[in-house]
Amino acid sequence: MQITELMLSAAIREAREAGLFHRHCSPSELEINKQVMHSVLNAALSAERMKSVTLDSPDHSLMHGT
């Protein structure tokens, strides 16, 4: 799954509301925030893909009886 601008904007908005990012920042800080959030979203999507691959693998079925 690709990270879209809409996803990125929503994540940054939530981070601001949670106090993780400043509400008012310079253009350079905004660009850094975008890069950071893109990395976070990428990590989350990668973890989800790995979970899916791991749960669907034959080894998982044998180990967990599923």
mmCIF file as Biopython writes it, N, C-alpha, C and O atoms, coordinates in Angstrom:
data_model
#
loop_
_atom_site.group_PDB
_atom_site.id
_atom_site.type_symbol
_atom_site.label_atom_id
_atom_site.label_alt_id
_atom_site.label_comp_id
_atom_site.label_asym_id
_atom_site.label_entity_id
_atom_site.label_seq_id
_atom_site.pdbx_PDB_ins_code
_atom_site.Cartn_x
_atom_site.Cartn_y
_atom_site.Cartn_z
_atom_site.occupancy
_atom_site.B_iso_or_equiv
_atom_site.auth_seq_id
_atom_site.auth_asym_id
_atom_site.pdbx_PDB_model_num
ATOM 1   N N  . MET A ? 1  ? 0.843  -1.175  0.000  1.0 0.0 1  A 1 
ATOM 2   C CA . MET A ? 1  ? 0.000  0.000   0.000  1.0 0.0 1  A 1 
ATOM 3   C C  . MET A ? 1  ? 0.892  1.243   0.000  1.0 0.0 1  A 1 
ATOM 4   O O  . MET A ? 1  ? 1.863  1.337   0.752  1.0 0.0 1  A 1 
ATOM 5   N N  . GLN A ? 2  ? 0.538  2.176   -0.853 1.0 0.0 2  A 1 
ATOM 6   C CA . GLN A ? 2  ? 1.264  3.434   -0.945 1.0 0.0 2  A 1 
ATOM 7   C C  . GLN A ? 2  ? 0.731  4.425   0.081  1.0 0.0 2  A 1 
ATOM 8   O O  . GLN A ? 2  ? -0.467 4.456   0.363  1.0 0.0 2  A 1 
ATOM 9   N N  . ILE A ? 3  ? 1.616  5.223   0.630  1.0 0.0 3  A 1 
ATOM 10  C CA . ILE A ? 3  ? 1.212  6.293   1.532  1.0 0.0 3  A 1 
ATOM 11  C C  . ILE A ? 3  ? 0.809  7.479   0.664  1.0 0.0 3  A 1 
ATOM 12  O O  . ILE A ? 3  ? 1.607  7.988   -0.122 1.0 0.0 3  A 1 
ATOM 13  N N  . THR A ? 4  ? -0.421 7.904   0.815  1.0 0.0 4  A 1 
ATOM 14  C CA . THR A ? 4  ? -0.929 9.018   0.018  1.0 0.0 4  A 1 
ATOM 15  C C  . THR A ? 4  ? -0.755 10.333  0.772  1.0 0.0 4  A 1 
ATOM 16  O O  . THR A ? 4  ? -0.493 10.347  1.974  1.0 0.0 4  A 1 
ATOM 17  N N  . GLU A ? 5  ? -0.906 11.433  0.043  1.0 0.0 5  A 1 
ATOM 18  C CA . GLU A ? 5  ? -0.852 12.755  0.683  1.0 0.0 5  A 1 
ATOM 19  C C  . GLU A ? 5  ? -1.975 12.895  1.703  1.0 0.0 5  A 1 
ATOM 20  O O  . GLU A ? 5  ? -1.793 13.522  2.746  1.0 0.0 5  A 1 
ATOM 21  N N  . LEU A ? 6  ? -3.122 12.319  1.407  1.0 0.0 6  A 1 
ATOM 22  C CA . LEU A ? 6  ? -4.251 12.372  2.331  1.0 0.0 6  A 1 
ATOM 23  C C  . LEU A ? 6  ? -3.918 11.657  3.640  1.0 0.0 6  A 1 
ATOM 24  O O  . LEU A ? 6  ? -4.212 12.166  4.721  1.0 0.0 6  A 1 
ATOM 25  N N  . MET A ? 7  ? -3.306 10.481  3.540  1.0 0.0 7  A 1 
ATOM 26  C CA . MET A ? 7  ? -2.893 9.736   4.732  1.0 0.0 7  A 1 
ATOM 27  C C  . MET A ? 7  ? -1.867 10.522  5.529  1.0 0.0 7  A 1 
ATOM 28  O O  . MET A ? 7  ? -1.944 10.608  6.754  1.0 0.0 7  A 1 
ATOM 29  N N  . LEU A ? 8  ? -0.904 11.096  4.816  1.0 0.0 8  A 1 
ATOM 30  C CA . LEU A ? 8  ? 0.154  11.864  5.460  1.0 0.0 8  A 1 
ATOM 31  C C  . LEU A ? 8  ? -0.422 13.087  6.170  1.0 0.0 8  A 1 
ATOM 32  O O  . LEU A ? 8  ? -0.054 13.372  7.310  1.0 0.0 8  A 1 
ATOM 33  N N  . SER A ? 9  ? -1.307 13.799  5.514  1.0 0.0 9  A 1 
ATOM 34  C CA . SER A ? 9  ? -1.927 14.985  6.112  1.0 0.0 9  A 1 
ATOM 35  C C  . SER A ? 9  ? -2.740 14.621  7.349  1.0 0.0 9  A 1 
ATOM 36  O O  . SER A ? 9  ? -2.676 15.317  8.363  1.0 0.0 9  A 1 
ATOM 37  N N  . ALA A ? 10 ? -3.496 13.545  7.271  1.0 0.0 10 A 1 
ATOM 38  C CA . ALA A ? 10 ? -4.301 13.113  8.412  1.0 0.0 10 A 1 
ATOM 39  C C  . ALA A ? 10 ? -3.410 12.722  9.592  1.0 0.0 10 A 1 
ATOM 40  O O  . ALA A ? 10 ? -3.712 13.059  10.737 1.0 0.0 10 A 1 
ATOM 41  N N  . ALA A ? 11 ? -2.331 12.025  9.321  1.0 0.0 11 A 1 
ATOM 42  C CA . ALA A ? 11 ? -1.419 11.610  10.388 1.0 0.0 11 A 1 
ATOM 43  C C  . ALA A ? 11 ? -0.749 12.822  11.042 1.0 0.0 11 A 1 
ATOM 44  O O  . ALA A ? 11 ? -0.606 12.875  12.263 1.0 0.0 11 A 1 
ATOM 45  N N  . ILE A ? 12 ? -0.346 13.784  10.227 1.0 0.0 12 A 1 
ATOM 46  C CA . ILE A ? 12 ? 0.286  14.992  10.767 1.0 0.0 12 A 1 
ATOM 47  C C  . ILE A ? 12 ? -0.723 15.784  11.599 1.0 0.0 12 A 1 
ATOM 48  O O  . ILE A ? 12 ? -0.383 16.306  12.661 1.0 0.0 12 A 1 
ATOM 49  N N  . ARG A ? 13 ? -1.961 15.871  11.116 1.0 0.0 13 A 1 
ATOM 50  C CA . ARG A ? 13 ? -3.009 16.577  11.859 1.0 0.0 13 A 1 
ATOM 51  C C  . ARG A ? 13 ? -3.223 15.922  13.230 1.0 0.0 13 A 1 
ATOM 52  O O  . ARG A ? 13 ? -3.331 16.614  14.242 1.0 0.0 13 A 1 
ATOM 53  N N  . GLU A ? 14 ? -3.282 14.593  13.253 1.0 0.0 14 A 1 
ATOM 54  C CA . GLU A ? 14 ? -3.450 13.875  14.514 1.0 0.0 14 A 1 
ATOM 55  C C  . GLU A ? 14 ? -2.250 14.088  15.442 1.0 0.0 14 A 1 
ATOM 56  O O  . GLU A ? 14 ? -2.410 14.246  16.653 1.0 0.0 14 A 1 
ATOM 57  N N  . ALA A ? 15 ? -1.053 14.090  14.859 1.0 0.0 15 A 1 
ATOM 58  C CA . ALA A ? 15 ? 0.159  14.316  15.663 1.0 0.0 15 A 1 
ATOM 59  C C  . ALA A ? 15 ? 0.143  15.715  16.276 1.0 0.0 15 A 1 
ATOM 60  O O  . ALA A ? 15 ? 0.547  15.893  17.425 1.0 0.0 15 A 1 
ATOM 61  N N  . ARG A ? 16 ? -0.321 16.702  15.519 1.0 0.0 16 A 1 
ATOM 62  C CA . ARG A ? 16 ? -0.431 18.065  16.052 1.0 0.0 16 A 1 
ATOM 63  C C  . ARG A ? 16 ? -1.432 18.118  17.198 1.0 0.0 16 A 1 
ATOM 64  O O  . ARG A ? 16 ? -1.160 18.711  18.242 1.0 0.0 16 A 1 
ATOM 65  N N  . GLU A ? 17 ? -2.583 17.500  17.001 1.0 0.0 17 A 1 
ATOM 66  C CA . GLU A ? 17 ? -3.625 17.496  18.027 1.0 0.0 17 A 1 
ATOM 67  C C  . GLU A ? 17 ? -3.155 16.791  19.297 1.0 0.0 17 A 1 
ATOM 68  O O  . GLU A ? 17 ? -3.569 17.146  20.400 1.0 0.0 17 A 1 
ATOM 69  N N  . ALA A ? 18 ? -2.297 15.800  19.138 1.0 0.0 18 A 1 
ATOM 70  C CA . ALA A ? 18 ? -1.759 15.066  20.286 1.0 0.0 18 A 1 
ATOM 71  C C  . ALA A ? 18 ? -0.580 15.786  20.926 1.0 0.0 18 A 1 
ATOM 72  O O  . ALA A ? 18 ? -0.086 15.367  21.972 1.0 0.0 18 A 1 
ATOM 73  N N  . GLY A ? 19 ? -0.127 16.874  20.296 1.0 0.0 19 A 1 
ATOM 74  C CA . GLY A ? 19 ? 0.994  17.624  20.849 1.0 0.0 19 A 1 
ATOM 75  C C  . GLY A ? 19 ? 2.358  17.099  20.448 1.0 0.0 19 A 1 
ATOM 76  O O  . GLY A ? 19 ? 3.371  17.508  21.014 1.0 0.0 19 A 1 
ATOM 77  N N  . LEU A ? 20 ? 2.395  16.197  19.479 1.0 0.0 20 A 1 
ATOM 78  C CA . LEU A ? 20 ? 3.675  15.641  19.043 1.0 0.0 20 A 1 
ATOM 79  C C  . LEU A ? 20 ? 4.410  16.573  18.085 1.0 0.0 20 A 1 
ATOM 80  O O  . LEU A ? 20 ? 5.640  16.601  18.061 1.0 0.0 20 A 1 
ATOM 81  N N  . PHE A ? 21 ? 3.658  17.333  17.299 1.0 0.0 21 A 1 
ATOM 82  C CA . PHE A ? 21 ? 4.217  18.331  16.388 1.0 0.0 21 A 1 
ATOM 83  C C  . PHE A ? 21 ? 3.651  19.693  16.769 1.0 0.0 21 A 1 
ATOM 84  O O  . PHE A ? 21 ? 2.526  19.788  17.259 1.0 0.0 21 A 1 
ATOM 85  N N  . HIS A ? 22 ? 4.432  20.749  16.543 1.0 0.0 22 A 1 
ATOM 86  C CA . HIS A ? 22 ? 3.961  22.109  16.804 1.0 0.0 22 A 1 
ATOM 87  C C  . HIS A ? 22 ? 2.850  22.468  15.833 1.0 0.0 22 A 1 
ATOM 88  O O  . HIS A ? 22 ? 2.877  22.072  14.668 1.0 0.0 22 A 1 
ATOM 89  N N  . ARG A ? 23 ? 1.882  23.215  16.317 1.0 0.0 23 A 1 
ATOM 90  C CA . ARG A ? 23 ? 0.775  23.653  15.448 1.0 0.0 23 A 1 
ATOM 91  C C  . ARG A ? 23 ? 1.251  24.639  14.389 1.0 0.0 23 A 1 
ATOM 92  O O  . ARG A ? 23 ? 0.810  24.583  13.241 1.0 0.0 23 A 1 
ATOM 93  N N  . HIS A ? 24 ? 2.135  25.527  14.766 1.0 0.0 24 A 1 
ATOM 94  C CA . HIS A ? 24 ? 2.654  26.538  13.842 1.0 0.0 24 A 1 
ATOM 95  C C  . HIS A ? 24 ? 4.153  26.303  13.703 1.0 0.0 24 A 1 
ATOM 96  O O  . HIS A ? 24 ? 4.896  26.377  14.681 1.0 0.0 24 A 1 
ATOM 97  N N  . CYS A ? 25 ? 4.579  26.025  12.500 1.0 0.0 25 A 1 
ATOM 98  C CA . CYS A ? 25 ? 6.001  25.768  12.280 1.0 0.0 25 A 1 
ATOM 99  C C  . CYS A ? 25 ? 6.432  26.360  10.941 1.0 0.0 25 A 1 
ATOM 100 O O  . CYS A ? 25 ? 5.613  26.699  10.087 1.0 0.0 25 A 1 
ATOM 101 N N  . SER A ? 26 ? 7.723  26.467  10.796 1.0 0.0 26 A 1 
ATOM 102 C CA . SER A ? 26 ? 8.285  27.022  9.560  1.0 0.0 26 A 1 
ATOM 103 C C  . SER A ? 26 ? 8.146  25.995  8.433  1.0 0.0 26 A 1 
ATOM 104 O O  . SER A ? 26 ? 7.915  24.814  8.692  1.0 0.0 26 A 1 
ATOM 105 N N  . PRO A ? 27 ? 8.286  26.444  7.191  1.0 0.0 27 A 1 
ATOM 106 C CA . PRO A ? 27 ? 8.236  25.492  6.065  1.0 0.0 27 A 1 
ATOM 107 C C  . PRO A ? 27 ? 9.267  24.367  6.183  1.0 0.0 27 A 1 
ATOM 108 O O  . PRO A ? 27 ? 8.989  23.227  5.813  1.0 0.0 27 A 1 
ATOM 109 N N  . SER A ? 28 ? 10.447 24.688  6.695  1.0 0.0 28 A 1 
ATOM 110 C CA . SER A ? 28 ? 11.464 23.628  6.832  1.0 0.0 28 A 1 
ATOM 111 C C  . SER A ? 28 ? 11.064 22.631  7.921  1.0 0.0 28 A 1 
ATOM 112 O O  . SER A ? 28 ? 11.298 21.432  7.775  1.0 0.0 28 A 1 
ATOM 113 N N  . GLU A ? 29 ? 10.462 23.117  9.014  1.0 0.0 29 A 1 
ATOM 114 C CA . GLU A ? 29 ? 9.995  22.202  10.063 1.0 0.0 29 A 1 
ATOM 115 C C  . GLU A ? 29 ? 8.842  21.342  9.554  1.0 0.0 29 A 1 
ATOM 116 O O  . GLU A ? 29 ? 8.739  20.164  9.896  1.0 0.0 29 A 1 
ATOM 117 N N  . LEU A ? 30 ? 7.984  21.933  8.743  1.0 0.0 30 A 1 
ATOM 118 C CA . LEU A ? 30 ? 6.877  21.177  8.173  1.0 0.0 30 A 1 
ATOM 119 C C  . LEU A ? 30 ? 7.397  20.051  7.284  1.0 0.0 30 A 1 
ATOM 120 O O  . LEU A ? 30 ? 6.873  18.937  7.315  1.0 0.0 30 A 1 
ATOM 121 N N  . GLU A ? 31 ? 8.418  20.339  6.502  1.0 0.0 31 A 1 
ATOM 122 C CA . GLU A ? 31 ? 9.011  19.313  5.634  1.0 0.0 31 A 1 
ATOM 123 C C  . GLU A ? 31 ? 9.631  18.192  6.472  1.0 0.0 31 A 1 
ATOM 124 O O  . GLU A ? 31 ? 9.495  17.016  6.134  1.0 0.0 31 A 1 
ATOM 125 N N  . ILE A ? 32 ? 10.305 18.551  7.552  1.0 0.0 32 A 1 
ATOM 126 C CA . ILE A ? 32 ? 10.886 17.539  8.451  1.0 0.0 32 A 1 
ATOM 127 C C  . ILE A ? 32 ? 9.776  16.695  9.066  1.0 0.0 32 A 1 
ATOM 128 O O  . ILE A ? 32 ? 9.890  15.471  9.132  1.0 0.0 32 A 1 
ATOM 129 N N  . ASN A ? 33 ? 8.695  17.348  9.520  1.0 0.0 33 A 1 
ATOM 130 C CA . ASN A ? 33 ? 7.558  16.621  10.098 1.0 0.0 33 A 1 
ATOM 131 C C  . ASN A ? 33 ? 6.970  15.641  9.087  1.0 0.0 33 A 1 
ATOM 132 O O  . ASN A ? 33 ? 6.622  14.516  9.445  1.0 0.0 33 A 1 
ATOM 133 N N  . LYS A ? 34 ? 6.858  16.061  7.827  1.0 0.0 34 A 1 
ATOM 134 C CA . LYS A ? 34 ? 6.344  15.172  6.782  1.0 0.0 34 A 1 
ATOM 135 C C  . LYS A ? 34 ? 7.251  13.959  6.604  1.0 0.0 34 A 1 
ATOM 136 O O  . LYS A ? 34 ? 6.777  12.830  6.479  1.0 0.0 34 A 1 
ATOM 137 N N  . GLN A ? 35 ? 8.559  14.203  6.594  1.0 0.0 35 A 1 
ATOM 138 C CA . GLN A ? 35 ? 9.508  13.096  6.422  1.0 0.0 35 A 1 
ATOM 139 C C  . GLN A ? 35 ? 9.429  12.120  7.595  1.0 0.0 35 A 1 
ATOM 140 O O  . GLN A ? 35 ? 9.454  10.903  7.411  1.0 0.0 35 A 1 
ATOM 141 N N  . VAL A ? 36 ? 9.333  12.673  8.795  1.0 0.0 36 A 1 
ATOM 142 C CA . VAL A ? 36 ? 9.239  11.830  9.995  1.0 0.0 36 A 1 
ATOM 143 C C  . VAL A ? 36 ? 7.958  11.008  9.952  1.0 0.0 36 A 1 
ATOM 144 O O  . VAL A ? 36 ? 7.987  9.798   10.179 1.0 0.0 36 A 1 
ATOM 145 N N  . MET A ? 37 ? 6.840  11.654  9.663  1.0 0.0 37 A 1 
ATOM 146 C CA . MET A ? 37 ? 5.564  10.946  9.648  1.0 0.0 37 A 1 
ATOM 147 C C  . MET A ? 37 ? 5.525  9.922   8.519  1.0 0.0 37 A 1 
ATOM 148 O O  . MET A ? 37 ? 4.943  8.850   8.684  1.0 0.0 37 A 1 
ATOM 149 N N  . HIS A ? 38 ? 6.123  10.226  7.395  1.0 0.0 38 A 1 
ATOM 150 C CA . HIS A ? 38 ? 6.187  9.265   6.293  1.0 0.0 38 A 1 
ATOM 151 C C  . HIS A ? 38 ? 6.949  8.018   6.752  1.0 0.0 38 A 1 
ATOM 152 O O  . HIS A ? 38 ? 6.541  6.898   6.445  1.0 0.0 38 A 1 
ATOM 153 N N  . SER A ? 39 ? 8.033  8.204   7.472  1.0 0.0 39 A 1 
ATOM 154 C CA . SER A ? 39 ? 8.801  7.068   7.991  1.0 0.0 39 A 1 
ATOM 155 C C  . SER A ? 39 ? 7.982  6.251   8.985  1.0 0.0 39 A 1 
ATOM 156 O O  . SER A ? 39 ? 8.027  5.021   8.972  1.0 0.0 39 A 1 
ATOM 157 N N  . VAL A ? 40 ? 7.240  6.936   9.839  1.0 0.0 40 A 1 
ATOM 158 C CA . VAL A ? 40 ? 6.401  6.246   10.828 1.0 0.0 40 A 1 
ATOM 159 C C  . VAL A ? 40 ? 5.318  5.422   10.126 1.0 0.0 40 A 1 
ATOM 160 O O  . VAL A ? 40 ? 5.106  4.254   10.451 1.0 0.0 40 A 1 
ATOM 161 N N  . LEU A ? 41 ? 4.641  6.042   9.167  1.0 0.0 41 A 1 
ATOM 162 C CA . LEU A ? 41 ? 3.596  5.325   8.433  1.0 0.0 41 A 1 
ATOM 163 C C  . LEU A ? 41 ? 4.176  4.148   7.651  1.0 0.0 41 A 1 
ATOM 164 O O  . LEU A ? 41 ? 3.569  3.079   7.593  1.0 0.0 41 A 1 
ATOM 165 N N  . ASN A ? 42 ? 5.339  4.343   7.058  1.0 0.0 42 A 1 
ATOM 166 C CA . ASN A ? 42 ? 6.011  3.255   6.336  1.0 0.0 42 A 1 
ATOM 167 C C  . ASN A ? 42 ? 6.317  2.092   7.271  1.0 0.0 42 A 1 
ATOM 168 O O  . ASN A ? 42 ? 6.100  0.933   6.916  1.0 0.0 42 A 1 
ATOM 169 N N  . ALA A ? 43 ? 6.817  2.394   8.454  1.0 0.0 43 A 1 
ATOM 170 C CA . ALA A ? 43 ? 7.140  1.345   9.426  1.0 0.0 43 A 1 
ATOM 171 C C  . ALA A ? 43 ? 5.877  0.597   9.839  1.0 0.0 43 A 1 
ATOM 172 O O  . ALA A ? 43 ? 5.889  -0.628  9.958  1.0 0.0 43 A 1 
ATOM 173 N N  . ALA A ? 44 ? 4.797  1.326   10.055 1.0 0.0 44 A 1 
ATOM 174 C CA . ALA A ? 44 ? 3.540  0.690   10.449 1.0 0.0 44 A 1 
ATOM 175 C C  . ALA A ? 44 ? 3.014  -0.218  9.343  1.0 0.0 44 A 1 
ATOM 176 O O  . ALA A ? 44 ? 2.571  -1.335  9.608  1.0 0.0 44 A 1 
ATOM 177 N N  . LEU A ? 45 ? 3.063  0.260   8.112  1.0 0.0 45 A 1 
ATOM 178 C CA . LEU A ? 45 ? 2.595  -0.562  6.992  1.0 0.0 45 A 1 
ATOM 179 C C  . LEU A ? 45 ? 3.494  -1.778  6.783  1.0 0.0 45 A 1 
ATOM 180 O O  . LEU A ? 45 ? 3.002  -2.861  6.464  1.0 0.0 45 A 1 
ATOM 181 N N  . SER A ? 46 ? 4.794  -1.613  6.957  1.0 0.0 46 A 1 
ATOM 182 C CA . SER A ? 46 ? 5.724  -2.740  6.822  1.0 0.0 46 A 1 
ATOM 183 C C  . SER A ? 46 ? 5.462  -3.793  7.886  1.0 0.0 46 A 1 
ATOM 184 O O  . SER A ? 46 ? 5.492  -4.991  7.605  1.0 0.0 46 A 1 
ATOM 185 N N  . ALA A ? 47 ? 5.207  -3.346  9.100  1.0 0.0 47 A 1 
ATOM 186 C CA . ALA A ? 47 ? 4.918  -4.281  10.186 1.0 0.0 47 A 1 
ATOM 187 C C  . ALA A ? 47 ? 3.637  -5.047  9.903  1.0 0.0 47 A 1 
ATOM 188 O O  . ALA A ? 47 ? 3.556  -6.248  10.159 1.0 0.0 47 A 1 
ATOM 189 N N  . GLU A ? 48 ? 2.643  -4.360  9.378  1.0 0.0 48 A 1 
ATOM 190 C CA . GLU A ? 48 ? 1.377  -5.011  9.042  1.0 0.0 48 A 1 
ATOM 191 C C  . GLU A ? 48 ? 1.574  -6.041  7.928  1.0 0.0 48 A 1 
ATOM 192 O O  . GLU A ? 48 ? 1.000  -7.129  7.973  1.0 0.0 48 A 1 
ATOM 193 N N  . ARG A ? 49 ? 2.386  -5.692  6.934  1.0 0.0 49 A 1 
ATOM 194 C CA . ARG A ? 49 ? 2.666  -6.649  5.850  1.0 0.0 49 A 1 
ATOM 195 C C  . ARG A ? 49 ? 3.409  -7.865  6.393  1.0 0.0 49 A 1 
ATOM 196 O O  . ARG A ? 49 ? 3.103  -8.998  6.022  1.0 0.0 49 A 1 
ATOM 197 N N  . MET A ? 50 ? 4.380  -7.633  7.268  1.0 0.0 50 A 1 
ATOM 198 C CA . MET A ? 50 ? 5.143  -8.745  7.842  1.0 0.0 50 A 1 
ATOM 199 C C  . MET A ? 50 ? 4.234  -9.634  8.684  1.0 0.0 50 A 1 
ATOM 200 O O  . MET A ? 50 ? 4.360  -10.858 8.652  1.0 0.0 50 A 1 
ATOM 201 N N  . LYS A ? 51 ? 3.333  -9.032  9.425  1.0 0.0 51 A 1 
ATOM 202 C CA . LYS A ? 51 ? 2.383  -9.792  10.233 1.0 0.0 51 A 1 
ATOM 203 C C  . LYS A ? 51 ? 1.530  -10.671 9.335  1.0 0.0 51 A 1 
ATOM 204 O O  . LYS A ? 51 ? 1.300  -11.841 9.640  1.0 0.0 51 A 1 
ATOM 205 N N  . SER A ? 52 ? 1.066  -10.115 8.243  1.0 0.0 52 A 1 
ATOM 206 C CA . SER A ? 52 ? 0.233  -10.854 7.312  1.0 0.0 52 A 1 
ATOM 207 C C  . SER A ? 52 ? 1.003  -12.019 6.704  1.0 0.0 52 A 1 
ATOM 208 O O  . SER A ? 52 ? 0.475  -13.127 6.609  1.0 0.0 52 A 1 
ATOM 209 N N  . VAL A ? 53 ? 2.231  -11.781 6.297  1.0 0.0 53 A 1 
ATOM 210 C CA . VAL A ? 53 ? 3.067  -12.833 5.710  1.0 0.0 53 A 1 
ATOM 211 C C  . VAL A ? 53 ? 3.349  -13.906 6.746  1.0 0.0 53 A 1 
ATOM 212 O O  . VAL A ? 53 ? 3.272  -15.096 6.442  1.0 0.0 53 A 1 
ATOM 213 N N  . THR A ? 54 ? 3.673  -13.502 7.960  1.0 0.0 54 A 1 
ATOM 214 C CA . THR A ? 54 ? 3.998  -14.452 9.019  1.0 0.0 54 A 1 
ATOM 215 C C  . THR A ? 54 ? 2.792  -15.303 9.374  1.0 0.0 54 A 1 
ATOM 216 O O  . THR A ? 54 ? 2.922  -16.518 9.521  1.0 0.0 54 A 1 
ATOM 217 N N  . LEU A ? 55 ? 1.619  -14.691 9.516  1.0 0.0 55 A 1 
ATOM 218 C CA . LEU A ? 55 ? 0.422  -15.437 9.891  1.0 0.0 55 A 1 
ATOM 219 C C  . LEU A ? 55 ? -0.044 -16.372 8.784  1.0 0.0 55 A 1 
ATOM 220 O O  . LEU A ? 55 ? -0.683 -17.387 9.061  1.0 0.0 55 A 1 
ATOM 221 N N  . ASP A ? 56 ? 0.263  -16.046 7.543  1.0 0.0 56 A 1 
ATOM 222 C CA . ASP A ? 56 ? -0.153 -16.884 6.420  1.0 0.0 56 A 1 
ATOM 223 C C  . ASP A ? 56 ? 0.866  -17.952 6.057  1.0 0.0 56 A 1 
ATOM 224 O O  . ASP A ? 56 ? 0.596  -18.797 5.203  1.0 0.0 56 A 1 
ATOM 225 N N  . SER A ? 57 ? 2.039  -17.927 6.695  1.0 0.0 57 A 1 
ATOM 226 C CA . SER A ? 57 ? 3.076  -18.877 6.319  1.0 0.0 57 A 1 
ATOM 227 C C  . SER A ? 57 ? 2.760  -20.271 6.860  1.0 0.0 57 A 1 
ATOM 228 O O  . SER A ? 57 ? 2.105  -20.401 7.894  1.0 0.0 57 A 1 
ATOM 229 N N  . PRO A ? 58 ? 3.217  -21.303 6.172  1.0 0.0 58 A 1 
ATOM 230 C CA . PRO A ? 58 ? 2.974  -22.684 6.625  1.0 0.0 58 A 1 
ATOM 231 C C  . PRO A ? 58 ? 3.601  -22.952 7.989  1.0 0.0 58 A 1 
ATOM 232 O O  . PRO A ? 58 ? 3.038  -23.706 8.783  1.0 0.0 58 A 1 
ATOM 233 N N  . ASP A ? 59 ? 4.754  -22.352 8.276  1.0 0.0 59 A 1 
ATOM 234 C CA . ASP A ? 59 ? 5.422  -22.572 9.552  1.0 0.0 59 A 1 
ATOM 235 C C  . ASP A ? 59 ? 4.561  -22.080 10.707 1.0 0.0 59 A 1 
ATOM 236 O O  . ASP A ? 59 ? 4.532  -22.710 11.763 1.0 0.0 59 A 1 
ATOM 237 N N  . HIS A ? 60 ? 3.869  -20.981 10.528 1.0 0.0 60 A 1 
ATOM 238 C CA . HIS A ? 60 ? 3.009  -20.441 11.585 1.0 0.0 60 A 1 
ATOM 239 C C  . HIS A ? 60 ? 1.881  -21.427 11.882 1.0 0.0 60 A 1 
ATOM 240 O O  . HIS A ? 60 ? 1.543  -21.644 13.045 1.0 0.0 60 A 1 
ATOM 241 N N  . SER A ? 61 ? 1.307  -22.017 10.862 1.0 0.0 61 A 1 
ATOM 242 C CA . SER A ? 61 ? 0.213  -22.966 11.041 1.0 0.0 61 A 1 
ATOM 243 C C  . SER A ? 61 ? 0.676  -24.169 11.828 1.0 0.0 61 A 1 
ATOM 244 O O  . SER A ? 61 ? -0.044 -24.648 12.704 1.0 0.0 61 A 1 
ATOM 245 N N  . LEU A ? 62 ? 1.859  -24.668 11.535 1.0 0.0 62 A 1 
ATOM 246 C CA . LEU A ? 62 ? 2.375  -25.840 12.238 1.0 0.0 62 A 1 
ATOM 247 C C  . LEU A ? 62 ? 2.691  -25.524 13.685 1.0 0.0 62 A 1 
ATOM 248 O O  . LEU A ? 62 ? 2.435  -26.338 14.573 1.0 0.0 62 A 1 
ATOM 249 N N  . MET A ? 63 ? 3.248  -24.346 13.929 1.0 0.0 63 A 1 
ATOM 250 C CA . MET A ? 63 ? 3.661  -23.984 15.283 1.0 0.0 63 A 1 
ATOM 251 C C  . MET A ? 63 ? 2.480  -23.669 16.171 1.0 0.0 63 A 1 
ATOM 252 O O  . MET A ? 63 ? 2.537  -23.932 17.373 1.0 0.0 63 A 1 
ATOM 253 N N  . HIS A ? 64 ? 1.413  -23.114 15.627 1.0 0.0 64 A 1 
ATOM 254 C CA . HIS A ? 64 ? 0.313  -22.641 16.444 1.0 0.0 64 A 1 
ATOM 255 C C  . HIS A ? 64 ? -0.979 -23.421 16.227 1.0 0.0 64 A 1 
ATOM 256 O O  . HIS A ? 64 ? -2.012 -23.087 16.805 1.0 0.0 64 A 1 
ATOM 257 N N  . GLY A ? 65 ? -0.924 -24.449 15.404 1.0 0.0 65 A 1 
ATOM 258 C CA . GLY A ? 65 ? -2.094 -25.284 15.189 1.0 0.0 65 A 1 
ATOM 259 C C  . GLY A ? 65 ? -3.257 -24.576 14.527 1.0 0.0 65 A 1 
ATOM 260 O O  . GLY A ? 65 ? -4.416 -24.931 14.741 1.0 0.0 65 A 1 
ATOM 261 N N  . THR A ? 66 ? -2.939 -23.557 13.709 1.0 0.0 66 A 1 
ATOM 262 C CA . THR A ? 66 ? -4.030 -22.824 13.052 1.0 0.0 66 A 1 
ATOM 263 C C  . THR A ? 66 ? -4.139 -23.220 11.597 1.0 0.0 66 A 1 
ATOM 264 O O  . THR A ? 66 ? -5.000 -22.709 10.880 1.0 0.0 66 A 1 
#
